[in-house]
């Protein structure tokens, strides 16, 4: 019966609003929470007992009217957390429900069933908190339905809350749904915050809003594009969470790359020009020419039924490019001496190198290193974000490249461009000679090696004897990115 009840409500919303309701899952009747929502970037799920049509309609109204988007919910929680700290989630749950319930009353969507549910809940409750009393009394007052408590039952202080809440415009502006909801949340939150006596944990990452740390770059892209007014507070939230900051940095560095132009060579390149169809001209009513019209008869095209004669425009077409581009292996010094403020030039430079190969349909392997035993090596990949993610490492520790880990990548493929970016003065790198000796052997396998050496004194003398390595001397680390862009490319 419960599933039939849920299906009936979903069918009602489909017929009335042409709304395909979100996925629903029935929960056991003895579940602590009768109904709840779980968000993730690609999904919205209602978990319900299905014991009351009004409660199911209430959750679907969140989806239809307010709280229907993962991003709305995320921004609302972050905004409330910024202003109300660990009272935010409690306030948000009550205010969100008022917004949804008043919309149900305006539309007549099972509001009587919902009021009956709350009324019965009040009857069975041993104790009702002050904020819950105000919530129920306000709904009774605004909708005309009995939600279990009337304003007349409240003390003077709580009645004052009802009067203040009544001054708010609770109807959302459908042209600025999030903005109008934020105004309601803030104003109502200020009225109700002193009634929250048991603050909750404020970390929304562990609540009904579910997202993986690896999704943060994608989330930030979406927020910046579609919710630009709120991108700053979302970025600030992620930045204040140490466990999330690394993925935020990945997004920041990816944005930094957009400032630079990448040379795309690839398997194909722009070549000679040709003609492509650029729409059709109107038929002048004369003799119909089936050849020049490409066989399109009057009336066959959408729009103007007299359009038959094709127009052409010149366009660049692709031509095969015989240039053989290698794969790349990028080795990045992540010792403490490379530490700096965002954006750290060595990370931007390494990502630009990776991007050049990836955008030319090649594979990139990565190694980052600091103190002995901390070298991290990642196999060849053509996944852009995966490669970038491996390059974003906060510098720390001394300088030592674990050669046993790196050798597996060096000997895996022939014809690889290998890049080392370091600022070691030479004496501080405890296995520098062994590292250069290994890199010096690569040319015999058809591999080219470049070392971008950031050192105000130039290339250390100890390195000059290794003739099969291409050295680029950088006196100032701030020049590194441009020198990487300007380097002589094999292709």
C-alpha positions, -999 to 999 in steps of 0.1 A, spaced: 0 0 0 28 24 8 43 21 -27 9 27 -42 5 58 -21 38 72 -32 31 64 -69 -3 82 -66 13 114 -53 40 112 -80 14 108 -107 -5 138 -93 26 160 -96 33 147 -131 -2 155 -144 -4 189 -127 31 203 -132 45 180 -160 71 172 -134 90 139 -134 95 135 -96 128 124 -83 137 88 -74 120 76 -43 129 48 -19 107 33 8 123 31 43 113 7 70 82 18 91 103 19 122 129 43 107 137 71 131 131 98 104 98 95 86 110 111 53 142 127 42 161 138 11 196 129 0 214 151 -25 244 144 -47 256 163 -78 237 140 -101 209 127 -80 181 137 -57 165 108 -37 134 109 -14 134 83 13 99 79 26 77 56 46 48 66 24 24 66 53 9 100 44 3 116 10 10 151 25 44 141 37 54 126 3 40 157 -15 60 179 9 93 162 -1 84 165 -38 75 201 -33 110 207 -21 122 192 -53 97 212 -75 98 245 -57 127 249 -33 157 227 -25 152 209 -58 188 214 -68 220 200 -53 236 234 -59 208 254 -43 210 231 -12 248 233 -11 249 271 -14 220 276 11 238 254 37 271 272 32 254 306 34 236 297 66 267 282 81 286 314 75 259 335 93 246 311 119 275 288 125 264 255 141 228 266 144 225 268 106 212 233 98 185 234 124 173 268 112 176 257 76 154 226 81 126 246 97 127 275 72 130 252 42 99 234 54 79 266 59 88 277 23 76 243 9 45 240 31 33 275 22 37 267 -15 17 235 -9 -11 257 7 -10 281 -23 -14 253 -48 -36 230 -27 -12 201 -30 -23 177 -2 -19 204 24 -48 190 44 -31 156 46 1 173 57 -16 193 84 -33 161 96 1 144 99 16 172 119 -15 174 141 -13 137 149 24 141 156 18 169 181 -8 147 199 17 119 205 46 142 214 57 143 250 74 176 246 76 202 219 105 226 216 99 264 213 111 265 177 88 237 168 59 254 185 65 286 165 69 265 133 36 247 137 17 278 150 29 299 121 18 273 96 -16 271 113 -19 309 111 -8 312 74 -26 282 59 -58 281 79 -52 243 85 -47 229 120 -10 219 123 -15 209 159 -7 243 176 -24 277 172 -8 311 179 -32 316 208 -15 288 226 19 305 226 34 328 252 40 365 245 76 360 233 67 332 208 37 352 195 61 380 188 81 356 166 49 348 146 43 385 140 79 390 128 78 359 105 45 372 90 64 403 77 85 382 54 75 376 18 76 338 17 69 334 -20 100 328 -42 108 349 -72 109 322 -99 133 344 -119 158 344 -90 148 314 -70 180 310 -50 184 348 -43 149 351 -30 153 320 -9 186 333 6 168 365 17 140 344 34 166 321 50 186 350 64 156 371 77 138 341 92 171 328 107 176 361 125 141 358 140 144 322 151 181 317 160 177 323 197 152 294 199 178 269 188 191 255 221 210 224 209 234 235 181 245 207 157 278 199 140 282 225 113 301 203 87 276 200 59 299 176 41 287 149 65 249 156 61 222 148 35 243 167 9 266 141 -4 297 147 -26 331 132 -31 362 153 -26 371 146 -62 340 163 -73 350 197 -59 366 210 -92 334 201 -111 312 216 -84 332 249 -84 331 251 -122 293 248 -120 289 273 -92 312 298 -109 293 295 -142 257 293 -130 258 309 -95 286 336 -98 272 356 -69 279 328 -45 311 313 -58 332 333 -33 314 318 -2 315 283 -16 352 286 -24 358 300 11 340 271 27 361 245 8 392 264 16 385 263 54 382 225 53 418 210 53 405 177 39 389 195 10 414 222 3 437 201 -20 408 195 -44 399 232 -43 435 240 -52 433 217 -81 403 237 -94 422 270 -88 452 257 -108 430 245 -136 415 279 -138 450 294 -138 459 274 -169 431 291 -189 454 323 -189 478 305 -212 475 294 -248 484 258 -255 497 247 -289 475 220 -303 492 198 -328 477 163 -325 470 138 -352 452 164 -373 456 201 -378 438 228 -397 447 226 -433 432 238 -466 398 255 -468 367 240 -484 330 246 -487 303 235 -463 265 241 -464 255 272 -444 217 271 -447 194 275 -477 183 304 -498 146 311 -505 132 297 -537 123 325 -561 93 307 -574 110 299 -607 118 265 -622 128 241 -594 163 227 -598 166 193 -579 203 191 -585 213 225 -570 189 220 -542 207 188 -532 174 170 -536 156 190 -510 120 196 -521 99 227 -512 82 221 -479 106 195 -467 127 218 -444 114 232 -411 104 268 -411 100 284 -445 85 258 -470 100 277 -499 136 272 -488 154 250 -513 186 264 -527 218 257 -506 242 284 -496 279 276 -490 306 292 -468 343 287 -468 355 267 -438 387 252 -425 389 214 -427 412 190 -411 443 176 -428 464 147 -416 495 157 -398 524 133 -398 542 148 -368 550 121 -343 544 134 -308 558 115 -278 542 108 -245 555 127 -214 568 120 -179 568 149 -155 590 148 -123 582 176 -99 603 186 -69 578 190 -40 604 196 -13 599 225 12 621 249 -7 595 249 -35 568 262 -12 552 295 -21 519 313 -24 492 304 -48 497 300 -77 530 282 -72 549 286 -105 563 251 -106 528 235 -103 514 258 -131 544 250 -153 541 212 -147 503 214 -155 510 234 -187 535 208 -198 509 181 -191 481 199 -208 502 203 -240 506 166 -243 471 157 -232 455 181 -256 475 165 -284 460 130 -275 491 118 -257 496 102 -223 514 117 -193 530 101 -162 538 120 -130 562 117 -101 564 142 -72 591 139 -45 603 154 -12 619 135 17 632 99 13 603 75 9 577 101 -1 581 99 -38 547 94 -54 546 80 -89 515 78 -112 513 57 -143 506 71 -178 471 85 -182 452 106 -207 426 118 -182 432 155 -178 419 160 -143 435 128 -130 469 140 -142 464 175 -128 453 161 -95 486 142 -91 507 174 -98 490 194 -70 511 185 -40 520 209 -12 558 211 -9 573 197 23 605 180 35 639 175 21 650 166 -15 653 129 -25 639 111 -55 632 74 -49 648 61 -81 634 25 -77 599 40 -81 608 63 -110 627 36 -130 595 16 -136 581 46 -155 613 55 -173 618 20 -187 581 15 -195 580 33 -228 604 45 -255 602 79 -272 591 97 -240 598 134 -232 609 135 -196 608 168 -176 623 175 -142 615 207 -124 636 215 -93 652 243 -74 678 223 -56 712 241 -53 728 207 -58 743 201 -24 709 197 -7 698 168 -29 713 136 -13 710 114 -44 714 140 -71 743 123 -89 724 90 -91 693 108 -104 712 126 -132 730 95 -141 697 77 -146 682 105 -166 714 107 -188 708 72 -200 674 80 -216 686 94 -249 699 60 -260 662 48 -258 650 77 -279 638 97 -249 646 133 -244 652 148 -210 647 185 -199 656 198 -165 642 232 -156 665 243 -129 655 272 -107 687 286 -91 699 322 -90 735 308 -95 726 289 -127 730 252 -134 751 235 -106 786 224 -117 779 189 -107 752 186 -134 772 200 -164 790 167 -171 757 150 -181 756 158 -218 724 139 -228 703 162 -206 688 195 -219 691 221 -191 670 253 -188 684 277 -163 659 299 -144 673 325 -121 639 336 -107 611 311 -102 585 336 -114 600 333 -149 595 295 -149 561 294 -165 570 316 -194 603 297 -200 583 264 -201 559 280 -227 588 293 -248 610 262 -247 620 247 -280 595 220 -288 605 188 -307 572 189 -325 
